[in-house]
Amino acid sequence: MSIEIVCDRSLDGRGRGLQIWEMLKFPLLSGLIGPVVAALFLVGLPASPANGSIIQGLELRELVSHADRIVLGRVLFSESFQRRDGQIGTWHRIAVEREIRGNAPDEQEVIIETLGGHIGDIAMRVEGEPSFRVDERVLVFIRDGGPYTAFRPVGMGQGVMRVHMEQGIEMVSQSREGLMLVRRNAKGRLERTLGALPEKERLDRLLLKLRDIVEKNAGGADE
């Protein structure tokens, strides 16, 4: 279930009146819509950032269990297209460097689809959807795809972690741009959370954690 708010803005900073459709999309897990609204008004959660999406924050084990595949790779290119429903989507080709979870060891690339993108002078942005930069390395948690079908990132931007170098060490951080993550606390109320990777972490250490989780939950994706 989702709530969509669409607004028309103009301005591309160069006086050309670029038409931009910005979609504020709240993908809510089953039974979550009531609690989210209640949380905003009764628990005193701070207002969502402008044009942000409120979704359930996933812990690392949940992120793994919901993913059909977990891939470390490099972004080759992205291409936007118009979907049958009229919305704009973007396909991202990722060269597979290492497969942490999945059953396609010989597959050299995966295609990931996100909502939003750019076609000519029309653009659509979905807050909370991950973006990709050509040639960047990413660790992606993806589902619902196959040989001829694009995968989707798990939990919107939660399913994308970016790899970067710090003093010669490969570090990884989770993409949470445009998202407000919430979870129930011990009292059953919703509160903000930082999700599966609250702080940046060494890539080699995270990969060991992921392999351990995968081995202990070898039954497959459960969402």
C-alpha positions as CSV (number, residue, x, y, z in Angstrom):
1,M,0.0,0.0,0.0
2,S,1.2,3.5,-0.7
3,I,0.2,7.1,-0.4
4,E,1.3,9.3,-3.3
5,I,1.4,13.1,-3.4
6,V,2.5,14.6,-6.7
7,C,3.3,18.2,-7.3
8,D,4.4,20.2,-10.3
9,R,7.4,22.4,-10.0
10,S,9.2,24.4,-12.5
11,L,12.7,25.9,-12.6
12,D,15.9,24.4,-13.8
13,G,18.1,27.4,-12.7
14,R,18.6,28.4,-16.3
15,G,15.2,29.9,-17.1
16,R,14.0,27.0,-19.3
17,G,11.1,26.0,-17.2
18,L,12.1,22.4,-16.8
19,Q,9.0,20.5,-15.7
20,I,9.8,18.3,-12.7
21,W,7.4,15.8,-11.2
22,E,8.3,15.1,-7.6
23,M,6.5,12.3,-6.0
24,L,6.3,11.9,-2.3
25,K,5.7,8.2,-1.8
26,F,5.1,6.5,1.4
27,P,5.4,2.7,0.9
28,L,3.9,1.3,4.0
29,L,4.2,-2.3,5.1
30,S,1.0,-4.2,5.8
31,G,-0.8,-2.7,8.9
32,L,1.6,0.2,9.2
33,I,-0.4,3.1,7.9
34,G,-2.4,3.6,11.1
35,P,0.6,3.3,13.4
36,V,2.7,5.7,11.3
37,V,0.0,8.4,11.4
38,A,-0.5,7.8,15.1
39,A,3.2,8.1,15.7
40,L,3.4,11.4,14.0
41,F,0.7,12.9,16.0
42,L,0.8,11.1,19.3
43,V,4.4,10.1,19.9
44,G,5.8,13.4,18.8
45,L,8.1,12.2,16.0
46,P,9.8,15.1,14.3
47,A,8.2,16.0,11.0
48,S,9.5,14.1,8.0
49,P,12.1,16.0,6.0
50,A,10.5,17.9,3.1
51,N,9.6,15.5,0.4
52,G,10.7,12.5,2.4
53,S,9.2,9.0,2.7
54,I,8.4,7.2,6.0
55,I,9.0,3.5,5.9
56,Q,9.8,0.7,8.3
57,G,13.5,0.6,9.1
58,L,15.1,-2.9,8.6
59,E,17.8,-4.4,10.7
60,L,20.7,-6.1,9.0
61,R,19.3,-9.6,9.4
62,E,16.0,-8.4,8.0
63,L,17.7,-6.8,5.1
64,V,19.5,-10.0,4.3
65,S,16.4,-12.2,4.7
66,H,14.3,-10.1,2.4
67,A,16.9,-10.1,-0.3
68,D,16.9,-12.7,-3.1
69,R,20.4,-11.6,-4.0
70,I,23.2,-9.6,-2.3
71,V,25.8,-8.3,-4.8
72,L,28.9,-6.3,-4.5
73,G,29.5,-4.6,-7.9
74,R,30.3,-1.5,-9.9
75,V,27.7,0.7,-11.7
76,L,28.1,0.5,-15.5
77,F,25.3,2.9,-16.6
78,S,21.7,4.0,-15.9
79,E,18.9,4.5,-18.5
80,S,15.5,6.0,-17.8
81,F,12.3,4.9,-19.5
82,Q,8.5,5.4,-19.3
83,R,6.6,2.6,-17.6
84,R,3.3,1.3,-18.8
85,D,1.6,3.2,-15.9
86,G,3.0,6.5,-17.2
87,Q,5.6,6.9,-14.5
88,I,9.3,7.2,-15.2
89,G,11.6,4.4,-14.1
90,T,15.4,3.9,-14.4
91,W,17.4,0.7,-15.1
92,H,20.8,0.5,-13.6
93,R,23.3,-2.1,-14.8
94,I,25.7,-3.4,-12.1
95,A,28.8,-5.4,-13.0
96,V,28.9,-8.2,-10.4
97,E,32.2,-8.3,-8.5
98,R,31.2,-10.6,-5.7
99,E,27.9,-12.5,-4.9
100,I,27.2,-12.8,-1.2
101,R,23.7,-14.3,-1.7
102,G,22.2,-15.7,-4.8
103,N,22.3,-18.7,-7.2
104,A,23.8,-17.2,-10.4
105,P,27.6,-17.4,-10.0
106,D,28.2,-17.1,-13.7
107,E,26.1,-14.0,-14.2
108,Q,28.3,-11.0,-14.8
109,E,25.7,-8.3,-14.5
110,V,22.4,-7.5,-12.7
111,I,19.8,-4.9,-13.7
112,I,18.2,-2.9,-10.9
113,E,15.0,-0.8,-11.4
114,T,14.2,2.3,-9.4
115,L,11.2,4.7,-9.7
116,G,12.0,8.1,-11.0
117,G,14.4,9.4,-13.6
118,H,14.9,11.8,-16.5
119,I,13.6,11.6,-20.1
120,G,14.3,14.7,-22.1
121,D,13.0,17.7,-20.2
122,I,10.7,15.7,-18.0
123,A,11.9,14.3,-14.7
124,M,10.3,12.4,-11.8
125,R,11.8,12.0,-8.4
126,V,10.6,9.5,-5.7
127,E,12.0,10.5,-2.3
128,G,13.7,7.5,-0.7
129,E,14.5,5.7,-3.9
130,P,18.2,5.1,-4.3
131,S,20.3,6.8,-6.9
132,F,23.4,5.4,-8.6
133,R,26.5,7.1,-10.0
134,V,28.4,5.6,-13.0
135,D,31.6,3.8,-11.9
136,E,30.8,3.8,-8.2
137,R,31.0,0.5,-6.2
138,V,27.9,-0.5,-4.4
139,L,26.7,-3.4,-2.2
140,V,23.0,-4.0,-3.1
141,F,20.3,-6.1,-1.5
142,I,17.8,-6.9,-4.2
143,R,14.7,-9.0,-4.9
144,D,11.9,-10.0,-7.3
145,G,14.1,-10.1,-10.4
146,G,15.6,-12.7,-12.7
147,P,17.4,-13.3,-16.0
148,Y,15.0,-11.2,-18.0
149,T,13.5,-9.1,-15.1
150,A,15.0,-6.2,-13.3
151,F,15.5,-6.5,-9.5
152,R,14.2,-4.0,-7.0
153,P,16.2,-2.7,-4.0
154,V,15.0,-4.0,-0.6
155,G,13.5,-1.2,1.5
156,M,14.0,1.5,-1.1
157,G,17.3,3.2,-0.4
158,Q,18.0,0.9,2.6
159,G,19.0,-1.8,0.1
160,V,21.9,0.2,-1.3
161,M,25.3,0.7,0.5
162,R,28.0,2.7,-1.1
163,V,31.7,1.7,-1.0
164,H,34.4,4.3,-0.7
165,M,38.0,4.5,0.3
166,E,39.2,6.1,3.6
167,Q,43.0,6.1,4.2
168,G,43.4,3.1,2.0
169,I,40.6,1.1,3.7
170,E,37.4,0.2,1.9
171,M,34.4,1.5,3.9
172,V,30.7,1.1,3.3
173,S,27.8,3.3,4.3
174,Q,24.0,2.9,3.9
175,S,22.0,5.2,1.7
176,R,19.1,6.8,3.7
177,E,18.6,10.0,1.7
178,G,15.0,11.0,1.5
179,L,13.9,8.5,4.1
180,M,12.6,8.6,7.7
181,L,13.0,5.1,9.2
182,V,10.7,4.0,12.0
183,R,10.4,0.9,14.2
184,R,8.3,-0.1,17.2
185,N,10.0,0.2,20.6
186,A,9.5,-2.0,23.6
187,K,6.3,-0.2,24.4
188,G,4.8,-0.8,21.0
189,R,5.3,2.8,19.9
190,L,7.0,3.9,16.7
191,E,10.3,5.7,17.0
192,R,13.0,6.7,14.6
193,T,15.8,4.3,13.8
194,L,19.0,4.4,11.7
195,G,18.4,1.1,10.1
196,A,20.8,-1.8,9.2
197,L,24.0,0.2,9.2
198,P,23.9,3.1,11.6
199,E,27.5,4.1,11.0
200,K,30.0,3.4,8.2
201,E,31.8,0.2,8.5
202,R,34.8,-1.6,7.0
203,L,33.7,-3.5,3.9
204,D,35.6,-6.7,4.8
205,R,34.0,-6.8,8.2
206,L,30.5,-6.3,6.9
207,L,30.9,-9.0,4.3
208,L,31.9,-11.4,7.0
209,K,28.8,-10.5,9.0
210,L,26.6,-10.9,5.9
211,R,28.1,-14.4,5.1
212,D,27.5,-15.5,8.6
213,I,23.8,-14.3,8.5
214,V,23.3,-15.9,5.0
215,E,24.7,-19.3,6.3
216,K,22.5,-19.2,9.3
217,N,19.4,-18.4,7.2
218,A,20.0,-20.5,4.1
219,G,16.3,-21.1,3.6
220,G,15.8,-18.1,1.2
221,A,14.1,-14.7,1.2
222,D,11.1,-14.5,3.5
223,E,9.4,-11.2,2.8
